[in-house]
Amino acid sequence: MHMEDYNPWWFREPDPVYEEWASSSIRWRPSAIDKLSLQPFSLNFLIGPRQVGKTTLLKVLVYELLGTMDPRAIFYYSCDELGNYRELGEILDSYLSAKKRWGVKSSILMLDEVTFVEEWWRAVKARIDRGMFAHDVLIISGSASIELLAGKERFPGRRGLGRDVYLYPLSFHDYVRVLGGLDVEGRGLEDPDFWDNFGANIALKGRIGEFFRRYMVTGGYPVPIREFFEVGRVTYLSYRAHLDWLRTDWLRVGRDEQYMKEIISYLLESTSTPVSWHTVARSTSISSPHTARLYIKTLEDLMIAKIIYWASPHGKADYRKNKKIFFTDPFTYQVLSKYTRVKIDEARIVEATVSTHLARRYPTYYWANKTEIDILTIINNSVLSLEVKWTHHPKTGRKPIRPIILNKTSTPVFLASLKT
């Protein structure tokens, strides 16, 4: 596609991605828009798993900016058809030349899915060093991957006012507000009024619980959410598309699919049970603990898994002890369960959902000795302990600190009250 094809607003023509979003009955404005720095010079990175809505976010931002600046000062390009940094450099030079001819002094440049471009950072870094973006804002978007995370580190002292913005699947708090229309106030756990607010939200426990059951099916990804709320189910195509991008990303970084499938199967079977790299290796045909760690770290880099480490009751982490490995969204559990044919107990997915929601904002661990505490979260240098008891009673045994118990009624209300 030509540069002008990606920027129809230059000609006062509609953008199809934005039009689809604006016409959908199920839509929301991504709050991550407000975290981007739009003051020159800024180099922002927008990072998130694929299909989480990064392109839609950029197009919504474009239309919000159109009322305040020359349309030609807003440049968007999807890099998935470019092969290397030289092609990207040519695109950037073409726009910068046109911008100068139009008399545009300051612009916002959006490079979407930049990780498809080999050594993409070279094109951007060279032009920053030559002062070619001194009056501009750059937003570089990519699927969470080793390439983007490594490339991001190549810009020390060259970010200006730029920020790292992570786009996660929709949290349950936002889910009930956007899709349920519930006036549920969300707060951080450090807020002294959090538990009073939680108590007030208990009044909505019936409706919140109903939407939590839906969240266990759709997770926070836009496509399955739209399908479920429009046609009452998530289609096979959504499951397939989600799995395909997962496979594409881990194959791109050289991970063997059979090894990855074995590791995912083992993690699904052991969800909420602490494991070591040695036990993962012994339970698969990989045999090497180092290789097992690399495969699981790849899943974490792709933002679809989270490693939860052991910590003492005082919050001191020990990274050598066994770890809990959770997937970060209920829909990812559904997809990987179909992929591996491993059935997952709902209670395990609920514990994973609580742990990974908390880990978006706070240092989050677990503790185990002869008994166990599911979650230790560090809030303002203090330890808050939680146990998620979805279908059974708390574990017996003496515990060094008394945890807050979240049961089948209070867990959805807790997550609905938590602003991540």
MARDRENRO-285340 format. One line per 5 residues: for each residue x, y negated, z negated of N, C-alpha, C. Coordinates in steps of 0.2 Angstrom, whole numbers. Atoms other than C-alpha are relative to their C-alpha. Layout:
X/Y/Z/X/Y/Z/X/Y/Z; ...;
//
This chain:
4/6/0/0/0/0/4/-6/0; -4/7/0/6/-18/3/-2/-4/-6; 1/4/6/8/-30/-11/-6/-3/-1; 6/4/1/-7/-40/-7/-6/5/-1; 6/-5/2/-18/-24/-8/-1/1/-7;
1/-1/7/-14/-22/-26/-2/-7/-4; 2/7/3/-19/-41/-29/-6/-3/3; 6/3/-4/-36/-44/-22/-2/-6/-2; 2/6/3/-39/-58/-34/3/-6/4; -3/5/-4/-27/-68/-23/-5/-3/5;
5/1/-5/-41/-68/-10/-7/-1/-2; 6/0/3/-55/-69/-22/-4/6/2; 3/-7/-1/-59/-51/-18/-1/4/-7; 1/-4/7/-65/-39/-32/5/6/0; -5/-6/1/-53/-26/-39/-4/6/-2;
5/-6/1/-61/-8/-39/1/2/-7; -1/-3/6/-53/-3/-55/-4/-4/-5; 3/4/4/-60/-18/-64/-8/0/1; 7/0/-2/-77/-17/-55/-3/7/-3; 3/-6/3/-79/1/-61/-1/0/-7;
0/1/8/-75/-3/-79/-6/-5/-2; 5/5/2/-87/-18/-79/-7/2/1; 6/-3/-2/-101/-8/-71/-2/6/-4; 2/-6/4/-100/6/-83/-4/-1/-6; 4/1/6/-112/8/-97/3/2/-6;
-4/-2/6/-99/16/-108/7/-4/1; -7/4/-1/-84/3/-109/1/-3/-7; -2/4/6/-74/-6/-122/6/-4/2; -6/4/-1/-61/-20/-122/6/3/-4; -6/-2/4/-44/-13/-127/3/-5/-4;
-2/5/5/-39/-22/-143/8/-1/1; -7/1/-1/-21/-19/-138/2/-6/5; -2/6/-4/-22/-33/-125/2/-6/-5; -2/5/5/-21/-45/-140/7/0/-3; -7/-1/3/-4/-38/-145/5/-2/5;
-5/1/-5/5/-42/-129/2/-8/0; -2/7/0/15/-58/-129/0/-3/7; 1/4/-7/10/-70/-114/4/-6/0; -4/7/0/23/-84/-118/6/2/3; -7/-1/-4/38/-85/-106/5/-2/-5;
-1/-6/-4/50/-77/-107/-2/6/-5; 2/-6/4/43/-61/-113/1/7/5; 0/-6/-3/47/-43/-108/-4/5/-4; 4/-4/4/33/-32/-115/0/7/3; 1/-7/-2/32/-13/-114/-7/3/-3;
6/-3/2/15/-5/-114/0/7/1; -2/-7/0/17/13/-119/-6/4/-2; 5/-4/2/4/27/-120/0/6/4; 1/-6/-4/-1/44/-114/-4/-1/6; 4/1/-6/-8/46/-97/-7/1/-1;
8/-1/1/-27/44/-95/-3/-4/-6; 3/3/6/-28/33/-110/-3/-7/1; 3/7/-2/-33/17/-101/5/-5/1; -5/5/0/-17/8/-98/-1/-5/7; 1/3/-6/-21/3/-80/-7/-5/-1;
6/4/1/-39/-3/-85/2/-6/-5; -2/5/4/-31/-13/-99/3/-6/4; -4/5/-4/-20/-22/-87/-5/-4/5; 5/4/-4/-35/-26/-75/-5/-4/-4; 4/4/4/-46/-32/-89/4/-6/-2;
-5/6/2/-31/-44/-94/0/-4/6; 0/4/-6/-30/-50/-76/-6/-4/0; 6/4/-1/-48/-55/-76/-1/-5/-5; 0/5/6/-47/-64/-93/5/-5/2; -5/6/-2/-32/-74/-86/-2/-4/6;
2/4/-6/-40/-79/-70/-3/-6/-1; 3/6/2/-50/-92/-78/5/-6/-2; -5/5/3/-34/-101/-85/6/-1/5; -6/1/-4/-21/-100/-71/-2/2/8; 0/-1/-7/-18/-99/-52/0/8/1;
0/-8/-1/-23/-81/-46/6/2/3; -6/-3/-3/-7/-80/-37/6/0/-5; -4/0/5/2/-82/-53/0/7/-4; 1/-6/3/-4/-65/-58/2/6/5; -2/-5/-4/5/-51/-50/0/7/-3;
1/-7/2/1/-32/-52/3/5/6; -3/-5/-5/10/-17/-44/0/7/-3; 0/-6/2/7/1/-46/6/4/3; -6/-2/-2/24/9/-45/0/8/2; 0/-7/-1/19/27/-42/2/3/7;
-2/-2/-7/23/27/-23/7/-2/1; -7/2/-2/40/20/-25/5/5/-2; -4/-5/1/55/31/-25/6/-2/-4; -5/2/4/69/21/-33/0/-7/-1; 0/7/3/75/5/-41/1/-5/6;
-1/4/-5/80/-2/-24/-7/-2/3; 7/1/-3/62/-1/-17/-4/-5/-5; 3/4/5/56/-9/-34/3/-7/1; -4/7/0/69/-23/-32/-3/-4/6; 3/4/-6/62/-27/-14/-7/-2/-1;
6/2/2/45/-28/-21/0/-6/-4; -1/6/5/50/-40/-35/2/-6/4; -3/6/-4/60/-51/-23/-5/-3/5; 5/3/-4/46/-52/-11/-5/-4/-3; 5/4/4/34/-58/-24/3/-7/-3;
-4/6/2/47/-70/-31/1/-5/5; -1/4/-6/50/-77/-14/-7/-4/2; 7/2/-1/31/-79/-11/-2/-5/-5; 2/4/6/28/-87/-28/4/-7/1; -4/6/-1/42/-100/-24/-3/-4/5;
3/3/-5/34/-104/-8/-7/-3/-2; 6/2/2/17/-106/-16/0/-6/-5; -1/5/5/24/-118/-29/-2/2/-7; 1/-3/7/20/-106/-44/6/0/-4; -6/1/4/31/-111/-58/1/6/-5;
-1/-5/5/27/-97/-71/-6/5/2; 4/-6/-2/19/-80/-68/0/5/-5; 0/-6/4/14/-64/-76/0/6/5; -1/-5/-4/20/-49/-68/-1/7/-4; 2/-7/3/13/-31/-72/3/5/5;
-3/-6/-4/23/-16/-66/-3/6/-4; 4/-5/3/11/-1/-69/4/7/2; -3/-6/-1/17/17/-71/7/0/3; -6/1/-2/35/12/-69/5/6/0; -4/-6/2/42/29/-75/0/4/7;
-1/-4/-6/39/36/-57/6/-2/4; -5/3/-4/53/25/-51/7/2/-3; -7/-2/2/71/32/-52/4/-6/-2; -4/5/3/82/21/-63/-4/-7/1; 4/6/-1/68/8/-63/3/-6/-4;
-3/5/5/77/-2/-77/5/-4/4; -6/4/-3/91/-7/-65/-3/-6/4; 3/6/-4/79/-18/-54/-2/-5/-4; 2/5/5/72/-27/-69/6/-3/-3; -6/3/4/88/-29/-79/4/-5/4;
-4/4/-4/98/-36/-64/-3/-7/1; 3/7/-1/85/-50/-61/-1/-4/-6; 0/4/6/83/-54/-79/7/-3/-1; -7/2/1/102/-56/-80/2/-6/4; -1/6/-5/101/-68/-65/-5/-6/-1;
4/6/2/88/-79/-74/-6/0/5; 5/0/-5/75/-74/-60/-7/0/-4; 6/0/3/61/-72/-73/0/-4/-6; -1/4/6/66/-86/-85/-7/-3/-2; 7/4/1/48/-94/-84/-6/5/0;
6/-5/-1/38/-78/-83/-1/5/-6; 2/-5/5/30/-64/-93/0/7/4; 0/-6/-3/34/-46/-88/-4/5/-5; 3/-6/4/23/-31/-94/1/6/4; -2/-7/-3/30/-14/-90/-4/5/-3;
4/-5/3/18/0/-92/2/7/3; -1/-7/-2/21/19/-92/-2/5/-4; 2/-5/4/16/35/-98/6/1/-5; -5/-1/5/25/39/-114/4/6/2; -5/-5/-3/40/49/-108/7/-2/-2;
-7/1/2/58/51/-111/3/-6/5; -3/5/-5/62/40/-95/-2/-7/-3; 2/7/2/52/25/-102/3/-2/-6; -3/2/7/58/26/-120/8/-1/1; -7/1/-1/76/28/-114/2/-7/4;
0/6/-4/74/14/-101/-1/-6/-4; 2/6/4/67/2/-114/6/-2/-4; -6/1/4/83/4/-124/6/-4/4; -5/3/-4/93/-4/-110/-1/-7/1; 1/8/-1/87/-22/-113/2/-3/-7;
-2/3/6/96/-27/-129/1/-7/1; -1/7/-1/94/-46/-131/-3/-3/6; 3/2/-6/84/-47/-115/-7/0/0; 8/-1/1/66/-45/-122/-3/-7/-1; 4/7/1/63/-64/-126/-5/1/-6;
5/-1/5/47/-64/-135/-4/6/1; 4/-6/-2/41/-48/-128/0/5/-6; 2/-4/5/34/-34/-139/-1/7/3; 2/-7/-1/32/-15/-139/-8/1/-2; 7/-1/2/13/-11/-138/-2/7/2;
2/-7/-1/7/7/-140/-7/0/1; 8/-1/-1/-10/12/-133/-1/7/-1; 2/-6/2/-17/26/-142/-7/2/3; 7/-2/-2/-33/36/-138/-5/-4/-6; 4/4/4/-48/27/-146/-1/3/-7;
1/-2/7/-48/28/-165/-7/2/-2; 7/-2/2/-63/35/-174/-4/-6/-3; 3/6/2/-66/18/-182/-3/-4/6; 2/3/-6/-67/10/-165/-6/4/4; 5/-5/-3/-77/25/-158/-7/-1/-3;
7/1/3/-92/22/-170/-2/-7/1; 2/7/-2/-92/3/-167/-2/-1/7; 1/1/-8/-91/4/-148/-6/4/2; 5/-5/-3/-101/20/-145/-6/1/-4; 6/-1/4/-112/21/-160/-4/-7/-2;
3/6/2/-115/2/-162/-1/-1/-7; 1/1/8/-113/4/-181/4/-6/-2; -3/6/3/-108/-11/-191/5/2/-6; -4/-3/4/-94/-2/-199/7/-4/-1; -6/4/0/-80/-13/-206/6/4/-2;
-6/-4/1/-63/-6/-205/6/-4/-4; -6/3/4/-48/-10/-217/6/4/0; -6/-4/2/-30/-5/-220/0/3/-7; 0/-3/7/-27/6/-235/4/-5/-5; -3/5/5/-16/-8/-242/-5/-5/-2;
5/5/2/-31/-19/-243/-4/2/-7; 3/-2/6/-37/-19/-261/-8/2/0; 7/-1/-1/-55/-19/-255/-2/7/4; 1/-6/-5/-53/-3/-244/-5/5/-3; 5/-5/2/-62/9/-256/-7/-3/-2;
7/3/1/-76/-3/-260/-3/0/7; 2/0/-7/-78/-5/-241/-2/8/2; 2/-7/-1/-78/14/-240/-6/2/-3; 6/-2/3/-91/16/-253/-6/-3/3; 5/3/-3/-102/4/-244/-2/3/7;
1/-4/-6/-100/14/-228/-3/6/-1; 3/-6/1/-106/29/-236/-7/0/1; 7/1/-2/-123/22/-233/-2/3/7; 1/-1/-7/-121/26/-215/3/7/2; -3/-7/-1/-114/44/-218/-3/5/5;
4/-5/-4/-128/53/-208/2/-2/8; -2/2/-7/-124/43/-192/7/0/2; -7/-1/-1/-106/43/-194/2/7/1; -1/-7/-1/-106/61/-196/-2/3/6; 3/-2/-7/-116/63/-180/5/-2/5;
-5/2/-5/-103/53/-171/7/4/-1; -6/-4/1/-89/63/-179/0/6/4; 0/-7/-4/-95/79/-171/1/-1/7; -1/1/-7/-95/71/-154/7/-2/1; -8/2/-1/-77/64/-157/4/6/0;
-3/-6/0/-72/82/-161/0/3/7; 0/-3/-7/-77/86/-143/4/-5/5; -2/5/-5/-72/70/-133/7/-3/-2; -6/4/3/-57/63/-144/-1/-7/2; 0/7/-2/-53/46/-139/2/-2/7;
-2/2/-7/-49/47/-121/-6/-2/4; 6/4/-4/-60/36/-109/-4/5/4; 4/-4/-5/-65/49/-96/-4/5/-3; 5/-4/3/-72/63/-107/-5/-3/-4; 5/4/4/-80/50/-118/-6/-2/5;
5/2/-4/-89/43/-103/-5/6/2; 4/-6/-2/-94/60/-97/-5/2/-5; 4/-3/5/-101/66/-113/-6/-5/-2; 5/5/1/-111/50/-116/-5/-1/6; 5/1/-6/-118/49/-98/-3/6/2;
3/-6/-3/-121/67/-94/-1/6/-6; 1/-5/5/-120/76/-111/5/5/-1; -5/-5/1/-105/86/-109/7/-2/4; -6/1/-3/-87/86/-104/1/5/6; 0/-4/-6/-84/93/-86/7/4/0;
-6/-4/-1/-71/106/-81/5/-5/3; -5/5/-4/-63/92/-70/4/-4/-5; -3/4/5/-59/82/-86/6/4/-3; -5/-5/3/-50/97/-94/5/1/4; -5/-2/-4/-41/101/-79/5/-6/1;
-4/6/-1/-35/83/-76/5/-1/-6; -4/1/6/-29/81/-94/6/5/0; -5/-5/0/-19/98/-93/5/-2/6; -4/1/-5/-12/93/-76/5/-5/-1; -5/5/2/-4/77/-82/5/2/-5;
-5/-3/5/3/86/-97/5/4/3; -5/-5/-3/11/99/-86/5/-4/4; -4/4/-4/17/86/-74/6/-4/-4; -5/3/4/26/76/-88/5/4/-3; -5/-4/3/34/90/-96/5/4/5;
-4/-3/-5/40/98/-80/5/-5/3; -5/5/-2/48/81/-75/6/-1/-4; -6/0/4/59/82/-89/4/6/-1; -4/-6/0/65/99/-86/-2/6/-5; 3/-5/5/54/109/-98/-3/6/4;
3/-6/-3/50/127/-93/-7/1/-2; 7/0/2/31/129/-92/-1/6/-4; 2/-6/4/31/147/-99/3/-1/-7; -3/1/7/42/142/-114/-5/-5/-3; 4/5/3/31/127/-117/-7/3/-1;
6/-3/2/15/137/-116/1/5/-6; -1/-5/6/22/150/-129/1/-5/-6; -1/5/5/27/135/-140/-7/-3/-2; 6/3/2/10/127/-139/-5/5/-3; 4/-6/3/1/144/-142/2/1/-8;
-2/-1/7/12/146/-158/-2/-6/-4; 2/6/4/8/128/-164/-7/0/-1; 7/-1/1/-10/131/-161/-2/5/-6; 1/-6/5/-10/147/-171/2/-2/-7; -3/2/6/0/139/-185/-2/-7/-3;
1/7/2/-8/122/-186/-2/-1/-7; 1/1/8/-8/115/-204/5/4/-4; -5/-4/4/5/128/-209/7/-2/2; -7/3/-1/23/121/-211/4/6/4; -4/-5/-4/35/129/-198/7/-3/0;
-7/2/-2/54/128/-195/2/1/7; -2/-1/-7/63/127/-179/2/7/1; -1/-7/0/69/144/-183/-6/5/1; 6/-5/-1/52/152/-185/-3/-1/7; 3/2/-7/46/143/-169/4/5/5;
-4/-4/-4/61/151/-160/-1/7/0; 0/-7/1/59/168/-167/-7/3/2; 7/-2/-2/40/168/-163/-1/-1/7; 1/1/-7/43/164/-145/6/4/4; -6/-3/-4/55/171/-131/6/-5/1;
-6/5/0/66/155/-133/6/2/-3; -6/-3/5/77/162/-147/4/-6/-3; -4/5/2/86/145/-149/-4/-5/-4; 4/5/3/80/134/-163/1/-7/3; -1/6/-3/88/119/-155/-4/-1/6;
4/1/-6/79/122/-139/-8/-1/-2; 7/1/3/62/124/-149/-1/-7/-2; 1/7/2/65/107/-157/0/-4/6; 1/5/-6/68/99/-140/-6/0/4; 7/-1/-3/52/106/-133/-5/-4/-4;
5/3/4/42/100/-148/1/-8/0; -2/7/-1/51/83/-147/-3/-3/6; 3/2/-6/46/82/-129/-8/-2/-1; 7/1/1/28/84/-134/-2/-7/-5; 1/6/4/30/70/-148/2/-6/4;
-1/6/-4/38/58/-135/-5/-1/5; 6/1/-4/23/61/-124/-6/-3/-4; 6/2/5/12/55/-139/-6/5/0; 6/-5/0/2/71/-138/1/4/-6; -1/-4/6/10/79/-154/3/-5/-5;
-3/4/6/16/72/-171/3/5/-5; -3/-4/5/29/80/-182/-1/-3/-7; 1/2/7/24/78/-200/5/3/-5; -5/-3/4/39/80/-212/-2/1/-7; 1/-1/7/40/86/-230/2/-6/-4;
-3/5/4/42/73/-243/-2/2/-8; 1/-1/7/43/73/-262/-6/-4/-2; 6/4/3/28/67/-273/2/-7/-1; -2/7/0/38/51/-274/1/-4/7; -1/3/-7/39/49/-255/6/0/3;
-7/-1/-3/57/54/-252/-1/6/5; 1/-5/-5/57/63/-235/6/5/0; -5/-5/-1/67/79/-232/-1/3/7; 1/-2/-7/69/82/-213/2/7/1; -2/-7/-1/77/99/-216/-5/5/-1;
5/-5/2/62/107/-224/-5/1/6; 5/-2/-5/48/115/-214/-5/-6/2; 4/6/-2/37/103/-204/-7/3/2; 6/-1/-3/19/102/-199/0/-3/7; 0/2/-7/16/100/-180/-8/-1/2;
7/1/-2/-1/92/-176/0/-3/7; 2/4/-6/-8/87/-159/-4/-6/-2; 2/6/2/-14/69/-159/-7/-2/1; 6/2/-2/-31/69/-152/-5/7/0; 4/-6/0/-46/82/-154/-1/2/7;
1/-2/-7/-48/82/-135/6/4/3; -6/-4/-1/-30/88/-133/0/7/-3; 1/-7/3/-34/102/-145/-4/4/5; 5/-4/-4/-49/107/-134/4/2/7; -3/-1/-6/-38/106/-118/5/6/-1;
-6/-5/1/-23/116/-125/-3/7/-2; 3/-6/2/-35/129/-133/-2/4/6; 2/-4/-7/-42/133/-115/6/2/3; -6/-2/-4/-25/133/-108/3/6/-3; -3/-6/3/-18/146/-120/-4/5/-2;
5/-5/3/-34/155/-125/1/1/-7; -1/-1/7/-30/152/-143/-6/-4/-3; 6/4/3/-46/147/-153/3/-3/-6; -2/4/6/-44/134/-166/-5/-2/-5; 5/1/5/-53/132/-182/-1/-7/-1;
2/8/0/-62/115/-183/4/-3/-6; -3/3/6/-55/112/-201/7/-2/2; -7/2/-1/-37/112/-194/0/-6/5; 0/6/-5/-42/99/-180/-2/-6/-5; 2/6/5/-50/88/-194/6/-2/-4;
-6/2/4/-34/89/-205/5/-4/5; -4/3/-5/-24/85/-189/-2/-7/2; 3/7/-2/-35/70/-185/1/-5/-5; -1/5/6/-34/62/-202/8/-1/0; -7/1/1/-15/65/-203/3/-5/6;
-3/3/-6/-11/58/-185/-4/-7/0; 2/7/1/-23/43/-188/4/-4/-5; -4/4/5/-14/38/-204/7/-1/3; -7/0/-2/3/41/-195/1/-6/6; 0/6/-5/-2/27/-182/3/-6/-3;
-1/7/3/0/14/-195/5/1/-6; -3/-1/6/9/22/-210/5/6/0; -4/-7/0/24/34/-214/-4/5/-4; 4/-5/3/15/50/-217/3/7/0; -4/-6/1/21/66/-224/-5/5/-3;
4/-5/4/15/82/-233/4/2/-6; -4/-3/5/21/91/-249/-3/7/-1; 1/-7/2/22/109/-253/5/3/-5; -4/-4/4/29/120/-267/-3/6/-1; 4/-6/1/19/134/-275/-7/-2/2;
6/2/-3/4/124/-270/1/-6/5; -2/4/-6/2/110/-257/-5/-6/-1; 4/6/-1/-4/92/-254/0/-1/7; 0/0/-8/-10/90/-236/3/-6/2; -3/7/-3/-5/71/-234/2/-4/-6;
-3/6/5/6/59/-243/1/-6/5; -1/6/-4/5/42/-236/3/-6/-4; -4/6/4/17/27/-241/-4/-6/2; 3/7/0/7/11/-244/3/-5/-4; -4/5/4/17/-4/-249/4/3/-5;
-5/-4/5/30/8/-257/-3/4/-5; 4/-5/4/17/18/-266/-2/6/4; 2/-6/-4/12/35/-262/-8/1/-2; 7/-2/1/-6/39/-259/-1/8/3; 0/-7/-2/-10/58/-258/-8/2/1;
7/-2/-2/-25/66/-249/0/7/2; 1/-7/-3/-32/83/-246/-7/0/4; 6/-1/-5/-44/87/-232/-3/7/-1; 3/-6/2/-56/100/-238/-7/1/4; 6/0/-4/-68/103/-223/-5/5/-1;
4/-6/1/-74/120/-227/1/4/-6; -2/-4/6/-66/126/-243/2/-5/-6; -1/3/6/-62/121/-260/8/-2/-1; -7/2/0/-45/112/-265/4/6/-3; -5/-5/2/-30/124/-268/1/-1/-7;
-1/0/8/-28/129/-286/8/0/-1; -7/0/1/-11/127/-294/1/-7/-3; -2/6/3/-3/113/-304/4/-5/5; -3/5/-5/1/97/-293/3/-6/-4; -4/6/4/13/83/-298/-4/-7/0;
4/6/0/0/70/-293/-7/2/3; 7/-1/-2/-19/70/-291/-2/-3/7; 1/3/-6/-24/69/-273/-8/-2/0; 7/1/-2/-40/61/-266/-3/5/4; 3/-5/-4/-52/74/-259/-4/-2/5;
5/1/-6/-60/72/-242/-3/6/2; 4/-6/-2/-74/84/-239/-4/-1/6; 4/0/-6/-86/87/-225/-4/-7/1; 4/6/-1/-96/71/-229/5/-6/0; -4/6/0/-82/59/-234/5/-1/5;
-5/1/-5/-69/63/-221/-2/-5/6; 2/5/-6/-79/55/-206/-1/-7/-3; 1/7/2/-83/40/-217/7/-3/-2; -6/3/1/-65/38/-222/3/-2/6; -3/2/-7/-59/38/-204/-4/-6/3;
4/6/-3/-73/26/-199/2/-6/-4; -2/6/4/-67/14/-213/7/-2/1; -7/1/-1/-49/15/-208/2/-3/7; -2/4/-6/-42/2/-196/7/2/1; -7/-2/-1/-27/9/-188/4/-5/5;
//
